[in-house]
Amino acid sequence: MNARMYLLLTSEQQMLAEGMLKAEGSDGRVQLEILNGKAATVEKHEIIYLMGSELGEPPMMCKLLWRHDDVVMLQKVRALSPSIRKNYRVKARFKSFAYPVSGKWQGRKIIETADISCGGLAFYSDGELALDEIVDVVICNIPFPVIVHAQILRRDLSGDKPNFYASKFVNLCPDEEQAVCTAVFELQMRKRRNQQSDI
């Protein structure tokens, strides 16, 4: 059985650390092993947002009770809005493809992602897309690639690269939604580990 993993965030939703569940009590207390030597960073915050990789588990506001070495004890205070998980964005650069669903063009367009959340994707495209158009996007830099519908929300031409788009995922089935959220979670943990290895 795989250990349950969590992201620990500040109340401003900035990443603090990754944690692995050690114990969970019926009184709302959660004991976590903090990974990568970040327990001292976590200890500086009285209020911590806890977000697991499973969609069925809502993000929680927690209060730090104590820390001993790499282990912390948190007290769950209240469930947070599911929008926190949906809107939590991770910078992610990878090349992929977009295919037309509602657009009048054919073939595929090469895209390069900028960031991803459980709710949508920001990316650069090698061709123009229309507002409100729906495209199929391949999310490919995860263990099990997934194809999702994304609706174009806005286009930004002001940057150094043309055709920058923000999109939201639409019509996801529960398995697709879980796959995307797991991908976001894993990308954040991978990014955190890479930052640690660069120090």
N, C-alpha and C positions, 0 to 999 in steps of 0.2 A: 504494500500500500504506500503510495507516494505521500510525503509530508505536505501538509497544507502550508502554502506560502502566502505572504502578505507584503504589500507596500505600506510603509509608514510615511505619512505626509504631514506637513505643517498645516495649520488652520488656513493658510493661504494656498494650500494644495501644492506646495513645493516638496520634492522628494527628499526624505531624510535617510531612509534605510530600507533594507529588505529584512523580513523576519520569517522564521520558521516556527510553526505552532509546536509548543511543548505540552501545554495543558490548557484545558478550558473548563471553568467551573459553572455550575448552574446559577451562581450568583452574579454572572456577567463578568467575572474576572478572566483575563486571558494572559497566559504566560508565553512569551516568545523568546526564542534565541535570535539575537540580532547578528546578522552576518556581516562579514568584511570589516570588522573592527569599528562599527559605527555606533556602538551602544552609548558612548559618551556624548555623541551628537544628539541622540534621541533623548538622553537624560536632561538636556537643556530646555526641553519643551514640556510644559505641564499638560497641555492639550494636544492630542495627536489624532489625526484621522487615519483610520485603519481600513485598508481596501484589499480584499482577497480576490483571487482570480475567478471565483465562481459567481456567475450572474445571480444566482438565487440568494446570495449572501449580501445584504446591503452594506454600503460603506458605513462605518460607525465612528462617532465621536467618542474618544476615550480619554481618560485621565490617567497620567502616569502615577503609579503608586510607589514603586521602588525599582531599583536596578542593582543587580549583583553580577559583576563581571560582564559577560555578554548576554545576560538574561534580564528581561524587564517584565514587570507585572503591570498590566493595564486594566482599568475598570471601565467597562462599557457604560457610556452615559446616555446616548440616544442614537437611533438610526438617522442617517443623513439622506438627503435627497438622492435618488438614483441618477439624477443629472450630473452629480459629481463624477461618477464612473463614466458616464456617457461622454462628458466633455473633457475628461482628462487626456491631454494631448502629449504624445511622445514624438520628438524629432526622429524621423526615420527616412534615410536616403536609400532608395533602391529603384532600379529601373524595372518597368513592367509594361503592360499593354492595356488599352481601353478599346472596347468594341461597342458598336452602336446598338442601342435598344430602341430608343424613340427618335434618334437622329436620322437625317436623310442621307448621310454619307455611308460609305461601305468600306470594308477592310478593317484595319486596326490603326490606332495611333500609339506611338511610343510615349510613355509618360515617365517622369521622374518624381517620386514623392518627396514632400517636404516634411509633413507630419501626419500622424494618424491618431484617431481616438476611437472609442467604441461607437461613436456616432457618425464619424465621417473621415474624410481624407482631403488633404491639401496637396496639390501636385502641379507640375509643369507639364504641358503637352506640346508635342511637335506640330500640332495643328489646332485650329479654332474649334471650339465647342459652343453651343448655344445655351443661354440661361434656361434653366428648368429641364434641359435635356437629360435623359437617363442613359448612362453607359454601364456596361459590365467592366469591372476592374478586377484584375488578377492580383491578389495580395500573395506575394510569392516568397518573401524572405522569412518564412516561418516553417516549422517542421511539417505541417500539412497545409499546403497552399489552398486558398479558397477564392472562389469567384463571387463577387457581390455586385448588386445594383447600387449605383451612386448617382444622385441627382445634383446637377450643377447649380450651386447657389449664387456664386458671384465670380467675376473675372477681374483680375488686377493687372493692368498694363504698366504700372509705375515702376516695377522692379527692373533689375538688370537683365532678367530673362523674360521674354514675352510669354503670353498665354499661361498665366498662373491662375489656377482655379481652386475654389473651395467647394467641397461637395458634402452631402450628407447621405448616409446609407439608407436605402428604402427597401421595403418588402423583404426583410431578412427573416428567414425561418429561425426558430430557437437554436438549432445546431449551428447555423451560420453566425448568429449573434454571439454565441458562446465562443466560436472559433476566432472571431475578430477580437473579442475582449481578452481571450487568452493570448492572442498575438500581441496586443498592446501591452499586456502585463509582462510577457516574456521579453519584448523589445526593451522595456524600461529596465528590467533586471539585467539584461545583456549590456545595455548602455552603462549602467551603474558599475558592473564588473569591469568593463573596458576602461572606465575612468579610474577605477582603483588600480588597474595594472599599469596605467600611465604615470602614477605617482612615484 
